[in-house]
């Protein structure tokens, strides 16, 4: 009887021992012995299509030139001596979070040099850090490349592929349905913004967003300079516009020539364009009235590929938003199109000590009809500084439909 009692007493310990062994095998040992043990992660997608809010507005936050590298290990550039000791990429992260909290944008656009390749040995890790606040916000966001993103461990194609697969990203490697060899660069795509829910245009695109890869570096006649937007990209842009002019649907999976009046893009819907490196004509704005600061020479290619002529001929592009020259934050008008710099955002990017980092906001407003919201009526912009109060400066109207009547 005593022997049987001892066996029963030891049974709970035996069960506990077996359970602990199985746990260790499952969590600590087995994964190391198996291939393909990683947890499969499904991309979290934003609510699509992009659309105007119930208040008739669509707000875009532009983030230009973050130059993100290794988080808290990355030192800041061009800040005051009193700011340097505790300044890192985390200041850039904090700035994005503050902007999202205060402005409550509907959409975020990163206009290149998102990471600074020479300062990181792991491009993927830097991208996760750079776009982390956007992902946390669960807002839809899009990105294009600058001239520094590919200077680490990923090619431009790999970068755009990775970015397109990140949570809540609506970025695309290139236009669907167009072979890579038929268009230059990576990160050429078009997004459409639909009218407000409950309006007559709820199923119609009322605003177009064009994204173009302006390249990185290029050598021309033995001289190394910056890249430029190529004719193949402009051809693609014109082809989209022609479809819109015909009143046909562009479904973002390629050009569709089947008329679809209830879901077609409005033939004269305004458009905004985003790319990193400015075009040569931006230099002319030194001699014109501008809103903002023109503090450094425009760094661009010597090649004029006809971007301004193409955008002007299309007629619906109202503004272009760029990065690249961090100490410029102005808007100036060329042939009826406003060209606006975002201003330097990132703390690992060059800047001017004492000149706060900044970000641009774009607000697109719908016209109010008798029964519901109508098409786009006005496009406004302003900037915020990364100071104590996130000071709002240089507010201006870029386009107003009412002034054209």
C-alpha positions in Angstrom: 0.0 0.0 0.0 2.8 2.4 0.8 4.5 1.6 -2.5 1.3 2.4 -4.4 0.8 5.6 -2.5 4.4 6.7 -3.5 3.6 6.1 -7.1 0.5 8.2 -6.9 2.4 11.0 -5.2 5.1 11.1 -7.9 2.6 11.2 -10.7 1.9 15.0 -10.6 5.7 15.6 -10.7 6.0 13.3 -13.7 3.3 15.1 -15.5 4.9 18.4 -14.7 8.3 17.2 -15.9 6.8 15.9 -19.2 4.9 19.2 -19.8 8.1 21.2 -19.1 10.1 19.1 -21.5 7.5 19.4 -24.3 7.4 23.2 -23.7 11.2 23.5 -24.1 11.2 21.3 -27.2 8.4 23.4 -28.8 9.7 26.9 -27.9 13.5 26.7 -27.6 14.9 23.6 -29.4 12.5 22.6 -32.2 12.6 26.0 -34.1 16.4 25.7 -34.3 16.2 22.3 -35.8 13.6 23.1 -38.4 13.7 25.1 -41.7 11.0 27.5 -42.5 9.9 27.9 -38.9 9.3 31.6 -39.2 5.7 32.9 -38.6 4.0 33.8 -41.8 3.1 37.5 -41.7 0.2 38.8 -43.7 0.4 42.4 -44.9 -2.1 44.7 -43.1 -3.9 46.8 -45.8 -5.5 50.2 -45.3 -9.1 50.9 -46.3 -9.2 51.4 -50.0 -9.8 53.2 -52.2 -8.4 56.4 -50.8 -11.2 58.9 -50.4 -12.2 62.3 -49.1 -13.6 62.5 -45.6 -17.1 63.3 -44.6 -16.0 66.9 -44.1 -15.0 67.2 -47.7 -11.3 67.2 -47.2 -8.3 65.1 -48.0 -5.1 65.9 -46.1 -1.6 64.8 -47.1 1.5 64.9 -44.9 4.7 65.1 -47.0 7.9 63.8 -45.3 11.0 64.7 -47.3 14.5 63.5 -46.7 14.4 61.6 -43.4 17.9 60.1 -44.0 17.1 57.5 -41.4 19.9 55.1 -40.5 20.3 53.2 -37.2 17.9 54.7 -34.8 19.3 55.9 -31.5 22.8 55.0 -32.6 22.7 57.6 -35.4 23.9 61.1 -34.6 22.2 64.2 -35.8 23.8 66.7 -38.3 23.6 70.5 -38.3 21.9 71.0 -35.0 22.8 73.5 -32.2 25.6 72.3 -29.8 23.0 72.3 -27.0 20.9 69.8 -29.0 23.6 67.4 -30.3 24.3 65.2 -27.3 20.9 63.6 -27.1 19.9 63.9 -30.8 19.5 60.9 -33.1 17.2 59.3 -35.6 14.7 59.1 -32.8 14.2 62.9 -33.1 13.0 62.2 -36.6 10.6 59.5 -35.4 9.3 61.8 -32.7 8.7 64.6 -35.3 6.6 62.3 -37.5 4.5 61.1 -34.5 3.9 64.8 -33.5 2.9 65.7 -37.0 0.5 62.8 -37.3 -1.0 63.6 -33.9 -1.5 67.3 -34.6 -2.5 67.3 -38.3 -4.4 64.1 -38.3 -3.6 63.5 -42.0 -5.5 61.1 -44.3 -2.4 60.1 -46.2 1.4 60.2 -45.8 3.8 60.6 -48.7 7.6 60.1 -48.3 9.4 61.8 -51.1 12.7 60.0 -51.1 16.0 59.7 -49.3 13.9 57.9 -46.7 17.1 56.1 -45.5 20.7 57.2 -45.8 22.5 54.2 -47.2 26.1 55.0 -46.3 25.1 55.1 -42.6 23.5 51.7 -42.4 24.5 48.2 -43.0 21.0 46.9 -43.1 18.6 48.7 -45.4 15.6 46.6 -44.4 16.1 47.4 -40.7 16.4 51.1 -41.5 13.2 51.1 -43.6 11.3 49.5 -40.7 12.6 52.2 -38.4 11.9 55.0 -40.9 8.4 54.0 -41.7 7.5 52.8 -38.2 5.4 55.8 -37.2 3.4 55.5 -40.4 2.7 51.9 -39.8 1.8 52.6 -36.1 -0.7 55.2 -37.2 -2.5 52.6 -39.5 -2.9 55.4 -42.1 -2.3 54.7 -45.8 1.1 55.8 -47.0 3.2 55.9 -50.1 6.9 56.4 -50.8 9.2 57.0 -53.6 13.0 56.8 -53.7 15.7 59.5 -53.6 19.4 59.3 -54.5 20.6 57.8 -51.2 18.2 55.0 -50.5 20.0 52.4 -52.6 23.4 53.1 -51.1 23.2 50.2 -48.6 22.2 46.6 -49.0 19.3 46.8 -51.4 18.9 47.8 -55.0 16.2 50.3 -56.0 14.0 47.5 -57.2 14.4 45.6 -54.0 13.7 48.7 -52.0 10.4 49.4 -53.7 9.4 45.8 -53.5 10.1 45.8 -49.7 8.3 49.1 -49.3 5.3 47.9 -51.3 4.9 44.9 -48.9 5.0 46.9 -45.7 1.9 47.3 -43.6 -0.6 50.0 -44.8 1.7 50.9 -47.7 0.0 51.6 -51.0 3.3 52.1 -52.8 3.9 50.2 -56.1 7.1 49.0 -57.7 5.9 50.2 -61.1 2.6 50.5 -63.0 0.8 47.1 -63.0 0.6 45.7 -66.5 3.7 47.4 -67.8 6.9 45.4 -68.1 9.8 46.6 -66.1 12.0 46.9 -69.2 9.4 49.3 -70.7 9.7 52.0 -68.1 12.7 53.5 -66.4 13.2 53.5 -62.6 11.2 51.9 -59.8 8.3 53.6 -58.0 6.3 55.0 -60.9 2.6 54.7 -60.1 -0.7 56.5 -59.9 -3.2 56.5 -57.1 -6.8 57.8 -57.2 -8.7 59.5 -54.4 -12.5 59.0 -54.5 -15.2 61.4 -53.4 -16.7 61.4 -49.9 -19.0 58.6 -48.8 -22.7 59.4 -49.5 -21.8 61.9 -52.2 -22.7 61.6 -55.9 -18.9 61.1 -56.6 -18.4 58.4 -53.9 -17.5 55.9 -56.6 -15.5 58.3 -58.8 -11.9 59.5 -58.7 -11.8 63.2 -58.1 -8.1 63.6 -57.4 -5.1 61.9 -59.0 -1.7 61.4 -57.3 1.2 60.7 -59.6 4.5 59.3 -58.3 7.7 59.3 -60.4 11.2 57.9 -59.8 13.7 60.8 -60.5 16.6 58.4 -60.3 19.8 58.7 -58.2 23.2 59.4 -59.9 24.1 59.4 -63.5 27.2 60.1 -65.6 26.9 62.2 -68.6 29.8 63.1 -70.9 32.2 61.8 -68.2 30.6 64.1 -65.5 28.8 62.5 -62.6 25.6 64.2 -61.7 22.0 63.5 -60.7 19.4 61.4 -62.4 16.3 62.6 -64.2 12.8 61.5 -65.2 13.0 59.6 -68.5 10.9 59.7 -71.6 9.5 56.2 -70.9 8.0 57.6 -67.6 6.6 60.6 -69.3 5.0 58.4 -72.0 3.3 56.4 -69.3 2.1 59.6 -67.6 0.6 60.9 -70.9 -1.1 57.5 -71.5 -2.9 57.7 -68.2 -4.0 61.3 -69.0 -5.4 60.3 -72.4 -7.5 57.6 -70.8 -8.8 60.2 -68.3 -9.6 62.6 -71.1 -11.7 59.9 -72.8 -13.8 59.5 -69.6 -12.7 55.9 -69.2 -11.8 54.1 -66.1 -8.2 53.6 -65.0 -8.3 50.8 -62.5 -4.7 51.0 -61.2 -4.2 47.5 -62.6 -3.3 48.8 -66.1 -5.1 51.0 -68.6 -8.7 50.0 -69.2 -10.4 51.5 -72.3 -13.9 50.3 -71.3 -16.1 53.2 -70.6 -17.5 53.2 -67.1 -19.4 56.5 -66.4 -20.3 55.7 -62.8 -16.7 54.9 -61.8 -14.6 56.8 -64.3 -12.1 59.4 -63.3 -13.5 62.9 -64.0 -11.8 64.1 -67.3 -10.7 67.3 -65.6 -9.9 66.1 -62.1 -6.9 67.9 -60.7 -3.7 66.0 -60.0 -0.7 66.3 -57.7 2.7 64.9 -58.6 5.5 63.7 -56.3 9.2 63.1 -57.1 12.5 63.6 -55.3 15.0 65.5 -57.5 13.8 68.8 -58.8 13.8 69.6 -62.6 16.1 72.3 -64.0 13.4 74.9 -64.5 13.1 75.2 -60.7 16.2 77.3 -60.8 14.2 80.0 -62.5 12.2 80.5 -59.4 15.2 82.4 -57.9 14.0 85.3 -60.1 10.3 85.0 -59.3 8.0 85.5 -56.3 8.0 82.5 -54.0 6.5 81.6 -50.7 9.2 80.2 -48.4 13.0 80.1 -48.3 15.4 79.7 -51.3 18.6 79.0 -49.4 20.7 76.7 -51.5 21.3 76.0 -55.2 18.9 73.7 -56.9 20.8 70.3 -57.3 19.4 68.6 -60.4 20.5 67.0 -63.6 21.8 69.0 -66.5 19.4 67.0 -68.7 16.0 68.6 -69.4 13.8 65.7 -70.3 10.6 67.7 -70.8 8.9 67.1 -67.5 7.5 70.6 -67.2 6.2 70.6 -70.8 4.5 67.2 -70.2 2.9 68.3 -67.0 1.8 71.6 -68.4 0.3 70.0 -71.5 -1.7 67.6 -69.4 -3.4 70.5 -67.9 -4.7 68.8 -64.7 -1.5 68.8 -62.7 -1.8 71.7 -60.2 1.3 71.1 -58.0 4.5 69.1 -57.7 6.1 68.2 -54.4 9.8 67.5 -54.2 12.7 67.0 -51.7 16.5 66.7 -52.2 17.5 70.3 -51.4 17.0 70.3 -47.6 17.5 74.0 -47.0 14.8 75.0 -49.6 11.2 75.0 -48.5 9.6 77.3 -51.0 6.7 77.1 -53.4 7.0 78.8 -56.8 4.9 78.8 -59.9 6.1 77.6 -63.4 3.6 77.6 -66.3 0.6 77.4 -64.0 2.0 74.6 -61.8 3.3 75.1 -58.3 6.6 73.4 -57.5 7.0 73.0 -53.7 9.9 71.7 -51.6 9.1 69.7 -48.5 12.0 71.2 -46.5 14.4 69.0 -44.7 12.7 66.6 -42.2 15.3 64.2 -40.9 17.8 64.9 -38.2 20.6 62.8 -39.8 20.2 64.8 -43.0 22.2 68.0 -43.6 20.4 71.2 -42.7 21.1 74.5 -40.9 21.8 74.7 -37.2 19.1 76.8 -35.7 16.8 76.4 -38.7 14.1 73.9 -37.5 13.4 70.7 -39.4 10.0 71.0 -41.1 7.2 69.2 -42.9 4.7 70.2 -45.6 1.0 69.6 -45.3 -1.3 69.7 -48.4 -5.1 70.1 -47.9 -7.5 69.4 -50.8 -11.0 70.6 -50.3 -14.2 69.6 -52.2 -16.9 72.0 -53.4 -20.2 71.9 -51.5 -23.2 71.1 -53.7 -26.9 71.5 -53.0 -27.2 67.8 -51.8 -23.6 66.5 -51.3 -19.9 67.1 -51.8 -18.8 67.7 -55.4 -15.4 67.8 -57.1 -12.2 69.4 -55.9 -12.6 73.2 -55.3 -9.4 74.3 -53.6 -5.8 73.1 -52.8 -3.9 74.7 -49.9 -0.6 74.0 -48.3 1.4 75.1 -45.3 4.4 73.9 -43.3 5.1 73.1 -39.6 8.3 73.5 -37.8 9.7 71.0 -35.3 9.8 73.5 -32.5 8.0 73.5 -29.2 4.6 74.6 -30.7 4.9 72.9 -34.1 4.6 76.4 -35.6 2.5 76.6 -38.7 4.0 78.9 -41.4 3.6 80.0 -45.0 0.0 79.0 -45.6 -1.0 79.6 -49.2 -3.6 78.6 -51.8 -2.1 76.7 -54.7 -5.3 76.3 -56.8 -8.9 77.5 -56.5 -11.5 76.4 -59.0 -13.7 79.5 -58.1 -11.0 81.9 -59.4 -11.1 80.3 -62.8 -14.8 81.1 -63.5 
